[in-house]
């Protein structure tokens, strides 16, 4: 049985060249980048060389780039580090109701500690209103944290406009850009955002390595202590092999962004065309924005067929998809994103996320649509 992986938004397969870059480091270098002897200097050269290459691709200065263990830590460091650095700034935070749990759970914890958090609503496509952001700003608003693109439905947020608003009011702006990296054109220097969160394993790099771009002049207190690494902002021995793999993955992803987007659009279109032919347009609903979206994420509801039933049938056919974010897809919880979009119950209880990337083919999309057609005919009998 052929296996088809359509869960790239959870984690993408590592590019062979990224794996080779990691293997070269793991088999040829073992020094600590903080050591002053030759082995340490070699390690530091690898870390700093990778930092320079990643920074150039992200459009930031090398000393603005902090290596972390992934997107979750980057989000936590951005939010908690900003608020801890300047208590006088205020005790109010603005975020959205469709953020990744790395942001939402951090905000919930801050509420328990006495912070005030405003969770902004979204429309039925999952998109925020800039006017709602503006209306929610208070005199003591210290931070606005809004994701660049949604990991469940692919909807893009008006980050440039929200960032301009935040800057005009002297408020720190953070964006979780984990899903957008490698799919959207990103220049950290050009957009009015203070802090950017990224993760390597969403762009065919290794798991366990990410980055936080920390714009110069933005106060940030470390959340880990015990070393002077990352210019005292994130203690701990650097993941040298992971960093090298991250750099290689980005060197492959960013210059080929238009090709990656085109490939994702083709896969998306092929799957939708196949579904229309197999089950008819009236048998499924696309969740998300038709105008502002990332092409590699396609969230579809099949009303009348519970999510877990469809996922089980897909898995039995060798097709891997998801019910939502990787942090919740292992459970049967209803997606907080779909709930926030105020979709009908038969829609949010039948939603499946298909996400595409390296290795996927149009033939796989045709096969997937055929299998879904077979499932629906059998299940609806």
C-alpha positions in Angstrom: 0.0 0.0 0.0 1.3 3.4 -1.0 1.6 5.9 1.9 0.7 9.5 1.3 1.7 12.2 3.7 -0.6 15.2 3.8 0.3 16.6 7.2 3.2 18.9 6.4 1.7 21.7 8.6 2.4 19.4 11.6 6.0 18.5 10.5 7.6 18.3 7.1 10.0 15.6 5.8 13.6 16.7 6.1 15.2 17.6 2.8 18.1 15.2 2.0 20.6 18.1 1.7 19.6 19.4 5.2 20.0 15.9 6.6 23.5 15.7 4.9 24.5 19.1 6.4 23.5 17.8 9.9 25.3 14.5 9.4 28.5 16.3 8.4 28.4 18.3 11.6 27.5 15.3 13.8 30.3 13.1 12.4 32.9 15.8 12.1 32.5 18.3 14.9 31.7 17.9 18.6 33.2 20.9 20.2 31.2 23.4 22.3 30.8 26.7 20.7 31.5 28.4 24.0 34.9 26.7 24.4 38.0 28.8 23.6 40.2 26.0 22.2 40.3 25.0 18.5 37.4 22.5 18.7 35.2 25.2 20.2 36.3 27.7 17.6 35.3 25.3 14.9 31.9 24.8 16.5 31.4 28.6 16.9 32.3 29.1 13.2 29.5 26.6 12.2 27.0 28.3 14.5 27.8 31.8 13.5 28.1 31.0 9.8 24.7 29.4 9.9 23.4 32.4 11.8 24.7 34.8 9.1 23.1 32.7 6.3 19.7 32.4 8.0 19.6 36.1 8.9 20.3 37.1 5.3 17.4 34.9 4.2 15.0 36.3 6.9 16.0 39.9 6.3 17.4 40.7 9.7 20.8 41.3 11.2 22.7 38.2 12.6 22.7 39.6 16.1 18.9 39.9 16.0 18.6 36.1 15.6 18.2 33.9 18.7 18.3 30.1 18.2 15.7 28.2 20.2 14.3 24.7 20.4 11.4 25.5 18.0 8.3 27.6 17.5 6.8 27.0 20.9 9.9 28.2 22.8 10.2 31.2 20.4 6.6 32.2 21.1 7.2 31.8 24.9 10.4 33.7 24.9 8.9 36.5 22.8 5.8 37.0 25.0 7.2 36.3 28.5 10.6 37.9 27.7 9.0 41.1 26.5 6.7 41.4 29.5 9.4 40.6 32.0 11.8 43.1 30.5 9.7 46.2 31.2 6.9 45.9 33.8 6.3 49.6 33.5 5.0 49.2 30.0 1.7 47.9 31.2 -0.3 44.7 32.0 -2.5 44.3 29.0 -2.0 41.9 26.1 -3.9 41.7 22.8 -4.0 38.4 20.8 -6.5 36.5 18.7 -8.8 33.6 19.4 -7.2 31.5 16.7 -3.6 31.6 17.8 -1.5 28.5 18.1 -1.7 27.0 21.7 1.9 28.1 22.2 0.6 31.6 22.4 -2.9 30.9 23.8 -1.7 28.8 26.7 1.0 31.3 27.5 -1.6 34.0 27.6 -3.8 31.9 29.9 -0.9 31.4 32.3 -0.3 35.2 32.3 -4.0 35.7 33.1 -3.6 33.5 36.1 -0.7 35.7 37.2 -2.8 38.9 37.0 -2.4 40.1 33.4 -5.3 41.2 31.4 -5.6 39.5 27.9 -8.0 40.5 25.1 -8.8 37.6 22.7 -10.0 39.2 19.5 -12.7 37.5 17.4 -12.3 36.6 13.8 -14.7 36.4 10.9 -16.0 33.2 9.4 -12.8 33.0 7.2 -10.6 33.2 10.3 -9.3 36.7 9.6 -9.0 39.6 12.1 -10.2 43.1 11.7 -7.6 45.8 12.1 -10.3 48.1 13.5 -11.0 45.5 16.2 -7.3 45.6 17.2 -7.3 49.4 17.3 -10.5 49.4 19.4 -9.0 47.0 22.0 -5.9 49.0 22.7 -5.7 50.4 26.2 -3.3 52.9 27.9 -1.5 49.9 29.5 -1.3 47.6 26.4 2.2 46.2 26.5 2.1 43.6 23.7 0.2 42.6 20.6 0.8 39.0 19.4 -0.9 37.9 16.2 0.1 35.0 14.0 1.1 35.6 10.5 -0.8 32.7 9.0 -3.1 30.2 10.6 -1.8 26.6 11.0 -5.3 25.0 10.8 -7.1 26.9 8.0 -4.2 28.7 6.3 -5.8 32.2 6.6 -3.3 35.1 6.5 -3.7 38.0 8.9 -3.1 41.7 8.1 0.2 41.8 9.9 1.6 44.9 8.1 -1.4 46.9 9.1 -1.5 45.7 12.7 2.2 46.2 13.0 1.9 49.8 11.8 -0.8 50.4 14.3 1.2 48.9 17.1 4.3 51.0 16.2 2.2 54.2 16.1 1.1 53.5 19.7 4.5 52.4 20.9 3.4 48.8 21.5 5.6 45.8 21.0 4.4 43.6 18.2 5.1 39.8 17.9 4.0 37.4 15.2 4.2 33.6 15.1 5.3 33.1 11.5 6.0 29.4 11.9 3.6 28.3 9.1 4.3 31.2 6.8 8.1 30.6 6.5 9.0 29.2 3.2 5.5 29.9 1.8 5.2 33.7 2.1 7.7 36.4 1.3 9.1 37.5 4.6 11.5 40.3 5.4 11.8 40.9 9.1 13.5 44.2 8.5 10.8 45.7 6.3 7.6 44.9 8.3 6.8 46.8 11.5 7.2 43.8 13.7 9.5 43.6 16.8 9.6 39.8 17.3 9.2 36.9 14.8 8.9 33.2 15.7 10.1 30.5 13.3 10.7 26.7 13.3 12.9 24.6 11.1 10.7 21.5 10.8 8.0 23.3 8.9 10.4 24.0 6.0 12.0 20.6 5.6 14.6 21.2 8.3 15.1 19.2 11.5 12.8 19.1 14.5 14.0 20.7 17.7 15.5 23.9 16.3 13.8 27.2 15.8 14.5 30.9 16.0 13.2 34.2 17.4 14.1 37.3 15.5 14.5 40.0 18.1 14.5 43.5 16.5 17.3 45.6 17.9 16.0 48.1 20.5 13.2 45.9 21.8 13.6 45.0 25.4 13.8 41.2 26.1 14.5 39.4 29.3 15.9 35.8 29.1 13.6 32.9 30.3 16.5 30.4 30.6 19.5 31.0 32.8 22.8 29.2 33.2 24.9 30.5 30.3 25.8 33.5 28.2 24.8 32.0 24.9 22.8 33.9 22.3 24.1 37.2 23.7 22.7 36.3 27.1 19.2 36.0 25.8 18.9 32.2 25.7 21.2 30.1 27.9 22.2 26.6 26.8 24.7 24.9 24.5 23.7 25.5 20.9 22.2 22.7 18.8 25.0 22.9 16.3 23.8 20.2 13.9 20.2 21.4 14.1 21.3 24.9 13.3 23.3 23.7 10.3 20.3 21.8 9.1 18.0 24.8 9.6 20.4 27.0 7.5 20.5 24.5 4.7 16.8 24.0 4.7 16.2 27.7 4.4 18.8 28.1 1.7 16.7 25.6 -0.3 13.3 26.9 0.6 13.5 30.7 0.4 15.0 31.1 -3.0 12.5 28.6 -4.5 9.5 30.2 -2.8 7.6 30.9 -6.0 8.1 27.3 -7.1 7.0 26.0 -3.7 3.9 28.1 -3.8 3.1 27.1 -7.3 3.5 23.4 -6.4 1.2 23.8 -3.4 -1.4 25.6 -5.5 -1.3 22.9 -8.1 -1.7 20.2 -5.5 -4.6 22.1 -3.8 -6.3 22.6 -7.2 -5.9 19.0 -8.2 -7.4 17.7 -4.9 -10.4 20.1 -5.1 -11.0 19.3 -8.8 -10.9 15.6 -7.9 -13.4 16.1 -5.0 -15.8 18.0 -7.3 -15.7 15.2 -9.8 -15.9 12.4 -7.2 -18.5 13.7 -4.7 -19.8 17.0 -6.1 -19.2 20.5 -4.9 -22.2 20.4 -2.6 -20.7 17.5 -0.6 -17.8 19.5 1.0 -17.0 22.9 2.4 -13.7 24.8 2.3 -12.9 26.4 5.6 -10.8 29.6 5.5 -10.3 32.6 3.3 -10.5 32.4 -0.5 -8.5 35.6 -0.8 -5.9 35.7 2.0 -4.5 32.2 2.4 -1.4 30.0 2.4 -1.7 27.5 -0.5 -0.2 24.6 1.3 -3.0 24.3 3.9 -6.5 23.2 2.9 -9.1 22.7 5.5 -12.2 20.8 4.3 -15.4 19.7 6.0 -17.5 16.8 4.8 -20.8 17.4 6.6 -22.4 14.3 8.0 -19.1 12.4 8.3 -17.4 12.9 11.7 -13.8 14.0 11.6 -12.5 10.9 13.4 -14.3 8.6 11.0 -12.8 10.3 7.9 -9.3 10.3 9.5 -9.6 6.6 10.4 -10.6 5.7 6.8 -7.9 7.9 5.3 -5.3 6.3 7.6 -6.4 2.8 6.7 -5.9 3.8 3.0 -2.4 5.0 3.9 -3.2 8.7 3.7 -2.1 10.9 6.6 -4.1 14.0 7.3 -5.1 15.8 10.5 -8.0 17.3 12.5 -6.2 20.5 13.4 -2.9 21.6 14.8 -0.3 18.9 15.7 -0.8 19.8 19.4 -4.5 18.7 19.3 -4.7 16.3 16.4 -3.8 13.4 18.7 -7.1 14.1 20.6 -10.7 14.4 19.5 -11.1 17.9 20.8 -13.0 20.3 18.5 -10.7 22.8 16.9 -10.7 26.1 18.7 -10.0 27.8 15.4 -13.1 26.5 13.8 -15.2 27.3 16.8 -13.8 30.9 16.8 -14.9 31.2 13.2 -18.5 30.5 14.3 -19.0 27.7 11.8 -22.1 25.5 12.0 -21.7 22.3 14.1 -21.9 19.9 11.2 -19.0 21.8 9.6 -16.6 22.0 12.5 -17.3 18.4 13.5 -16.4 17.1 10.1 -13.3 19.1 9.3 -10.1 17.7 7.9 -6.8 19.5 7.4 -4.8 18.5 4.3 -1.3 20.2 4.1 1.1 19.7 1.2 4.8 19.9 0.6 8.0 18.2 -0.4 7.4 14.8 -2.1 3.7 15.2 -2.8 2.4 14.7 -6.4 -0.8 15.5 -8.3 -1.2 11.7 -8.7 -1.5 11.5 -4.9 -4.1 14.2 -4.9 -6.1 12.3 -7.5 -5.8 9.1 -5.5 -6.9 10.9 -2.3 -10.0 12.4 -3.9 -10.9 9.0 -5.3 -10.5 7.3 -1.9 -12.6 10.0 -0.2 -15.3 9.4 -2.9 -15.3 5.7 -2.1 -15.5 6.4 1.7 -18.4 8.8 1.4 -20.4 6.5 -0.8 -19.9 3.6 1.6 -20.5 5.6 4.8 -23.6 7.4 3.5 -25.2 4.1 2.7 
